[in-house]
Amino acid sequence: MKDEQDFKPTVLVADDEEKTRRVLKLTLQDRYNVLLAADGKQALSILSQEPVHVVLADLRMPGLS
């Protein structure tokens, strides 16, 4: 069983700009499990498969916005 101190909430970063995804991952990864999506469809796919606590999303992306 995981200790409460070891628990890391999961954040999904959905952005079509690779640099933005990379910077956010580097910023968040010490305190959160970070999942990355390059577009809206990929974000929805991840959300249907993984428990996610917070989504940080670009409002305008190719595919789904």
C-alpha positions in Angstrom: 0.0 0.0 0.0 1.3 3.4 -0.9 2.0 5.8 2.0 0.2 9.1 1.9 3.5 10.9 1.7 4.3 9.0 -1.5 1.0 9.8 -3.2 1.3 12.1 -6.2 -1.9 13.4 -7.9 -2.0 13.0 -11.7 -2.1 16.0 -14.0 -2.9 15.7 -17.7 -1.2 18.4 -19.8 -3.0 18.8 -23.2 -1.3 21.2 -25.6 -0.3 21.1 -29.2 3.0 22.9 -28.6 5.7 20.4 -27.7 7.8 23.1 -25.9 4.8 24.0 -23.6 4.2 20.3 -22.8 7.9 19.8 -22.0 8.2 22.9 -19.8 5.0 22.1 -17.8 6.2 18.5 -17.3 9.6 19.7 -16.0 7.8 22.1 -13.7 5.3 19.7 -12.3 7.0 16.3 -12.3 8.5 16.5 -8.8 5.1 16.9 -7.1 2.7 15.3 -9.7 2.5 12.3 -12.1 2.3 14.1 -15.4 0.6 12.7 -18.5 1.0 14.5 -21.9 -1.4 14.8 -24.8 -0.6 16.6 -28.1 -4.2 17.2 -29.1 -7.8 16.9 -27.8 -8.4 13.4 -29.1 -5.3 12.1 -27.4 -6.4 13.9 -24.2 -9.8 12.2 -24.3 -8.3 8.9 -24.9 -6.0 9.3 -21.9 -8.9 10.4 -19.8 -10.9 7.3 -20.7 -8.0 5.1 -19.5 -6.3 6.8 -16.6 -7.5 8.4 -13.4 -6.6 12.1 -13.7 -7.0 14.7 -10.9 -6.4 17.9 -12.9 -6.3 18.8 -16.6 -4.3 21.7 -17.9 -5.5 22.3 -21.5 -4.8 24.6 -24.3 -8.2 26.0 -25.4 -7.4 25.9 -29.1 -5.8 22.7 -30.5 -6.0 20.8 -33.7 -8.6 18.0 -33.7 -10.8 18.9 -30.7 -10.8 22.3 -29.0 
